[in-house]
Amino acid sequence: MPMETLHPKIGIIGGGNVGIRYACGLMINGLARSIIIVDLDKKRSQGEAKYCA
C-alpha cells in the first residue's frame, strides 16, 4: 500500500500544549484516521480536542 493512502490511528500521551498542537497538525494535514489524547486532566483534554475540531 502506498504511503499516501495510509492513515494510522494515533495515540498522544499528554494533553498539554505540545500534545494538542501535534494533534491539531495531524488533523489539519489529514495524516491520521483517528487521534486519541490521553491526559490526567480529562476536562482539559476534552476542551482542547473541541478547540481543534
Biopython code that builds the backbone (N, CA, C, O; Angstrom):
import numpy as np
from Bio.PDB.StructureBuilder import StructureBuilder

atoms = [
    (1, "MET", "N", (0.839, -1.172, 0.000)),
    (1, "MET", "CA", (0.000, 0.000, 0.000)),
    (1, "MET", "C", (0.889, 1.241, 0.000)),
    (1, "MET", "O", (1.803, 1.327, 0.820)),
    (2, "PRO", "N", (0.654, 2.203, -0.888)),
    (2, "PRO", "CA", (1.470, 3.420, -0.922)),
    (2, "PRO", "C", (1.317, 4.237, 0.358)),
    (2, "PRO", "O", (0.259, 4.239, 0.987)),
    (3, "MET", "N", (2.374, 4.920, 0.724)),
    (3, "MET", "CA", (2.357, 5.737, 1.944)),
    (3, "MET", "C", (1.278, 6.819, 1.908)),
    (3, "MET", "O", (0.779, 7.218, 2.960)),
    (4, "GLU", "N", (0.910, 7.301, 0.723)),
    (4, "GLU", "CA", (-0.087, 8.370, 0.627)),
    (4, "GLU", "C", (-1.456, 7.918, 1.119)),
    (4, "GLU", "O", (-2.248, 8.743, 1.575)),
    (5, "THR", "N", (-1.748, 6.623, 1.034)),
    (5, "THR", "CA", (-3.064, 6.133, 1.421)),
    (5, "THR", "C", (-3.119, 5.630, 2.852)),
    (5, "THR", "O", (-4.206, 5.306, 3.333)),
    (6, "LEU", "N", (-2.004, 5.549, 3.547)),
    (6, "LEU", "CA", (-2.011, 5.096, 4.928)),
    (6, "LEU", "C", (-2.430, 6.225, 5.860)),
    (6, "LEU", "O", (-1.864, 7.317, 5.823)),
    (7, "HIS", "N", (-3.409, 5.956, 6.679)),
    (7, "HIS", "CA", (-3.866, 6.912, 7.679)),
    (7, "HIS", "C", (-4.024, 6.153, 8.988)),
    (7, "HIS", "O", (-5.099, 5.623, 9.271)),
    (8, "PRO", "N", (-2.962, 6.094, 9.790)),
    (8, "PRO", "CA", (-2.991, 5.289, 11.002)),
    (8, "PRO", "C", (-3.823, 5.908, 12.121)),
    (8, "PRO", "O", (-4.165, 7.090, 12.088)),
    (9, "LYS", "N", (-4.134, 5.082, 13.100)),
    (9, "LYS", "CA", (-4.711, 5.552, 14.346)),
    (9, "LYS", "C", (-3.536, 5.990, 15.205)),
    (9, "LYS", "O", (-2.532, 5.282, 15.289)),
    (10, "ILE", "N", (-3.648, 7.151, 15.844)),
    (10, "ILE", "CA", (-2.527, 7.701, 16.611)),
    (10, "ILE", "C", (-2.989, 8.034, 18.021)),
    (10, "ILE", "O", (-4.047, 8.633, 18.213)),
    (11, "GLY", "N", (-2.188, 7.641, 19.002)),
    (11, "GLY", "CA", (-2.441, 7.969, 20.396)),
    (11, "GLY", "C", (-1.399, 8.956, 20.887)),
    (11, "GLY", "O", (-0.205, 8.779, 20.645)),
    (12, "ILE", "N", (-1.847, 9.992, 21.575)),
    (12, "ILE", "CA", (-0.945, 11.015, 22.110)),
    (12, "ILE", "C", (-1.084, 11.012, 23.619)),
    (12, "ILE", "O", (-2.189, 11.145, 24.146)),
    (13, "ILE", "N", (0.023, 10.863, 24.311)),
    (13, "ILE", "CA", (0.012, 10.890, 25.769)),
    (13, "ILE", "C", (0.388, 12.284, 26.213)),
    (13, "ILE", "O", (1.502, 12.747, 25.972)),
    (14, "GLY", "N", (-0.544, 12.947, 26.860)),
    (14, "GLY", "CA", (-0.328, 14.300, 27.348)),
    (14, "GLY", "C", (-1.128, 15.302, 26.533)),
    (14, "GLY", "O", (-0.898, 15.467, 25.335)),
    (15, "GLY", "N", (-2.063, 15.966, 27.185)),
    (15, "GLY", "CA", (-2.909, 16.940, 26.518)),
    (15, "GLY", "C", (-2.448, 18.367, 26.755)),
    (15, "GLY", "O", (-3.260, 19.292, 26.768)),
    (16, "GLY", "N", (-1.156, 18.547, 26.942)),
    (16, "GLY", "CA", (-0.615, 19.894, 27.120)),
    (16, "GLY", "C", (-0.474, 20.602, 25.784)),
    (16, "GLY", "O", (-1.011, 20.154, 24.770)),
    (17, "ASN", "N", (0.244, 21.698, 25.793)),
    (17, "ASN", "CA", (0.399, 22.495, 24.570)),
    (17, "ASN", "C", (1.003, 21.706, 23.419)),
    (17, "ASN", "O", (0.511, 21.793, 22.294)),
    (18, "VAL", "N", (2.039, 20.952, 23.670)),
    (18, "VAL", "CA", (2.705, 20.212, 22.602)),
    (18, "VAL", "C", (1.806, 19.106, 22.061)),
    (18, "VAL", "O", (1.668, 18.962, 20.846)),
    (19, "GLY", "N", (1.196, 18.329, 22.944)),
    (19, "GLY", "CA", (0.333, 17.239, 22.509)),
    (19, "GLY", "C", (-0.848, 17.719, 21.694)),
    (19, "GLY", "O", (-1.179, 17.125, 20.668)),
    (20, "ILE", "N", (-1.490, 18.793, 22.142)),
    (20, "ILE", "CA", (-2.659, 19.318, 21.434)),
    (20, "ILE", "C", (-2.259, 19.913, 20.095)),
    (20, "ILE", "O", (-2.945, 19.697, 19.096)),
    (21, "ARG", "N", (-1.175, 20.649, 20.056)),
    (21, "ARG", "CA", (-0.728, 21.239, 18.779)),
    (21, "ARG", "C", (-0.341, 20.144, 17.779)),
    (21, "ARG", "O", (-0.584, 20.272, 16.579)),
    (22, "TYR", "N", (0.253, 19.088, 18.280)),
    (22, "TYR", "CA", (0.613, 17.957, 17.422)),
    (22, "TYR", "C", (-0.657, 17.315, 16.857)),
    (22, "TYR", "O", (-0.723, 17.000, 15.669)),
    (23, "ALA", "N", (-1.656, 17.124, 17.710)),
    (23, "ALA", "CA", (-2.928, 16.539, 17.268)),
    (23, "ALA", "C", (-3.606, 17.430, 16.234)),
    (23, "ALA", "O", (-4.125, 16.934, 15.234)),
    (24, "CYS", "N", (-3.605, 18.737, 16.466)),
    (24, "CYS", "CA", (-4.208, 19.675, 15.508)),
    (24, "CYS", "C", (-3.490, 19.611, 14.168)),
    (24, "CYS", "O", (-4.133, 19.629, 13.119)),
    (25, "GLY", "N", (-2.173, 19.536, 14.192)),
    (25, "GLY", "CA", (-1.399, 19.443, 12.961)),
    (25, "GLY", "C", (-1.726, 18.175, 12.186)),
    (25, "GLY", "O", (-1.842, 18.197, 10.960)),
    (26, "LEU", "N", (-1.873, 17.073, 12.908)),
    (26, "LEU", "CA", (-2.239, 15.815, 12.255)),
    (26, "LEU", "C", (-3.617, 15.916, 11.606)),
    (26, "LEU", "O", (-3.829, 15.433, 10.494)),
    (27, "MET", "N", (-4.551, 16.554, 12.317)),
    (27, "MET", "CA", (-5.905, 16.695, 11.784)),
    (27, "MET", "C", (-5.925, 17.600, 10.561)),
    (27, "MET", "O", (-6.539, 17.265, 9.548)),
    (28, "ILE", "N", (-5.265, 18.726, 10.650)),
    (28, "ILE", "CA", (-5.262, 19.693, 9.552)),
    (28, "ILE", "C", (-4.665, 19.087, 8.289)),
    (28, "ILE", "O", (-5.166, 19.322, 7.189)),
    (29, "ASN", "N", (-3.600, 18.310, 8.443)),
    (29, "ASN", "CA", (-2.934, 17.706, 7.299)),
    (29, "ASN", "C", (-3.534, 16.374, 6.876)),
    (29, "ASN", "O", (-3.088, 15.781, 5.894)),
    (30, "GLY", "N", (-4.541, 15.893, 7.606)),
    (30, "GLY", "CA", (-5.198, 14.646, 7.252)),
    (30, "GLY", "C", (-4.290, 13.431, 7.347)),
    (30, "GLY", "O", (-4.388, 12.513, 6.532)),
    (31, "LEU", "N", (-3.406, 13.422, 8.337)),
    (31, "LEU", "CA", (-2.420, 12.343, 8.445)),
    (31, "LEU", "C", (-2.848, 11.202, 9.357)),
    (31, "LEU", "O", (-2.142, 10.199, 9.456)),
    (32, "ALA", "N", (-3.983, 11.333, 10.019)),
    (32, "ALA", "CA", (-4.422, 10.284, 10.936)),
    (32, "ALA", "C", (-5.887, 9.946, 10.700)),
    (32, "ALA", "O", (-6.710, 10.820, 10.428)),
    (33, "ARG", "N", (-6.188, 8.674, 10.811)),
    (33, "ARG", "CA", (-7.570, 8.223, 10.694)),
    (33, "ARG", "C", (-8.339, 8.576, 11.965)),
    (33, "ARG", "O", (-9.487, 9.016, 11.901)),
    (34, "SER", "N", (-7.706, 8.384, 13.108)),
    (34, "SER", "CA", (-8.288, 8.800, 14.379)),
    (34, "SER", "C", (-7.156, 9.141, 15.340)),
    (34, "SER", "O", (-6.052, 8.605, 15.244)),
    (35, "ILE", "N", (-7.457, 10.047, 16.267)),
    (35, "ILE", "CA", (-6.467, 10.504, 17.240)),
    (35, "ILE", "C", (-7.065, 10.364, 18.630)),
    (35, "ILE", "O", (-8.192, 10.792, 18.877)),
    (36, "ILE", "N", (-6.304, 9.765, 19.530)),
    (36, "ILE", "CA", (-6.717, 9.619, 20.923)),
    (36, "ILE", "C", (-5.739, 10.407, 21.774)),
    (36, "ILE", "O", (-4.526, 10.224, 21.670)),
    (37, "ILE", "N", (-6.272, 11.291, 22.622)),
    (37, "ILE", "CA", (-5.441, 12.092, 23.522)),
    (37, "ILE", "C", (-5.699, 11.607, 24.942)),
    (37, "ILE", "O", (-6.837, 11.616, 25.412)),
    (38, "VAL", "N", (-4.636, 11.183, 25.623)),
    (38, "VAL", "CA", (-4.739, 10.680, 26.990)),
    (38, "VAL", "C", (-4.066, 11.682, 27.917)),
    (38, "VAL", "O", (-2.911, 12.055, 27.715)),
    (39, "ASP", "N", (-4.807, 12.114, 28.939)),
    (39, "ASP", "CA", (-4.263, 13.075, 29.894)),
    (39, "ASP", "C", (-4.925, 12.847, 31.243)),
    (39, "ASP", "O", (-6.045, 12.341, 31.309)),
    (40, "LEU", "N", (-4.244, 13.216, 32.314)),
    (40, "LEU", "CA", (-4.831, 13.079, 33.649)),
    (40, "LEU", "C", (-6.000, 14.031, 33.853)),
    (40, "LEU", "O", (-6.953, 13.701, 34.558)),
    (41, "ASP", "N", (-5.935, 15.204, 33.243)),
    (41, "ASP", "CA", (-6.997, 16.199, 33.349)),
    (41, "ASP", "C", (-7.981, 16.004, 32.187)),
    (41, "ASP", "O", (-7.807, 16.567, 31.106)),
    (42, "LYS", "N", (-9.008, 15.198, 32.434)),
    (42, "LYS", "CA", (-9.951, 14.806, 31.386)),
    (42, "LYS", "C", (-10.696, 16.011, 30.806)),
    (42, "LYS", "O", (-10.873, 16.108, 29.592)),
    (43, "LYS", "N", (-11.130, 16.923, 31.673)),
    (43, "LYS", "CA", (-11.871, 18.100, 31.199)),
    (43, "LYS", "C", (-11.030, 18.948, 30.254)),
    (43, "LYS", "O", (-11.517, 19.405, 29.221)),
    (44, "ARG", "N", (-9.787, 19.152, 30.607)),
    (44, "ARG", "CA", (-8.912, 19.989, 29.776)),
    (44, "ARG", "C", (-8.678, 19.345, 28.414)),
    (44, "ARG", "O", (-8.768, 20.016, 27.386)),
    (45, "SER", "N", (-8.379, 18.052, 28.404)),
    (45, "SER", "CA", (-8.105, 17.387, 27.133)),
    (45, "SER", "C", (-9.347, 17.361, 26.242)),
    (45, "SER", "O", (-9.228, 17.465, 25.021)),
    (46, "GLN", "N", (-10.528, 17.224, 26.828)),
    (46, "GLN", "CA", (-11.769, 17.263, 26.044)),
    (46, "GLN", "C", (-11.986, 18.661, 25.481)),
    (46, "GLN", "O", (-12.379, 18.807, 24.323)),
    (47, "GLY", "N", (-11.739, 19.669, 26.271)),
    (47, "GLY", "CA", (-11.897, 21.044, 25.808)),
    (47, "GLY", "C", (-10.914, 21.384, 24.696)),
    (47, "GLY", "O", (-11.286, 22.026, 23.714)),
    (48, "GLU", "N", (-9.691, 20.967, 24.839)),
    (48, "GLU", "CA", (-8.687, 21.222, 23.817)),
    (48, "GLU", "C", (-9.023, 20.487, 22.527)),
    (48, "GLU", "O", (-8.819, 21.012, 21.432)),
    (49, "ALA", "N", (-9.542, 19.260, 22.664)),
    (49, "ALA", "CA", (-9.915, 18.499, 21.468)),
    (49, "ALA", "C", (-11.057, 19.194, 20.726)),
    (49, "ALA", "O", (-11.070, 19.205, 19.495)),
    (50, "LYS", "N", (-12.003, 19.765, 21.445)),
    (50, "LYS", "CA", (-13.098, 20.509, 20.806)),
    (50, "LYS", "C", (-12.569, 21.760, 20.109)),
    (50, "LYS", "O", (-13.072, 22.154, 19.057)),
    (51, "TYR", "N", (-11.548, 22.378, 20.706)),
    (51, "TYR", "CA", (-10.934, 23.552, 20.082)),
    (51, "TYR", "C", (-10.305, 23.198, 18.749)),
    (51, "TYR", "O", (-10.378, 23.966, 17.790)),
    (52, "CYS", "N", (-9.685, 22.024, 18.698)),
    (52, "CYS", "CA", (-9.031, 21.571, 17.459)),
    (52, "CYS", "C", (-10.038, 21.233, 16.380)),
    (52, "CYS", "O", (-9.803, 21.500, 15.201)),
    (53, "ALA", "N", (-11.138, 20.657, 16.767)),
    (53, "ALA", "CA", (-12.142, 20.222, 15.782)),
    (53, "ALA", "C", (-12.826, 21.439, 15.260)),
    (53, "ALA", "O", (-13.715, 21.334, 14.415)),
]
sb = StructureBuilder()
sb.init_structure("model")
sb.init_model(0)
sb.init_chain("A")
sb.init_seg("    ")
for serial, (resi, resn, name, xyz) in enumerate(atoms, 1):
    if name == "N":
        sb.init_residue(resn, " ", resi, " ")
    sb.init_atom(name, np.array(xyz, "f"), 0.0, 1.0, " ", f" {name:<3s}", serial, name[0])
structure = sb.get_structure()
